[in-house]
Amino acid sequence: MKRSGAGPTGQGDPIAEQLSTIARSVAYVAMHAAELTNEDLATKVEFLERLGLSRADCARILETTVDSLRVLMKRRARAASPRRSRRARD
């Protein structure tokens, strides 16, 4: 029985890898078609994640690291939190 994922040689299913590459390429083109080239990085990440890409794939497309995207999105969520704005008023 054939297993999916990486085998003992560290290589996964070549068709799945090719489809993943095609999906990332289409997402990159869609991002440019949606005219997000001048938007901030967090907006691009949200767009790509809504297309179904993982944060690791988003990081590759946007030429950054997964950790930097994690911190960026955490800061954005914190800034948008109504709880934070209430504290600022007190």
Protein Blocks (a to p, Z undefined) as FASTA:
>chain_A
ZZedjdfkopacfklmmmmmmmmmmmmmmmmmnopmlpcfklmmmmmmmnopafklmmmm
nopafklmmmmmmmmmmmmpmklmmmmmZZ
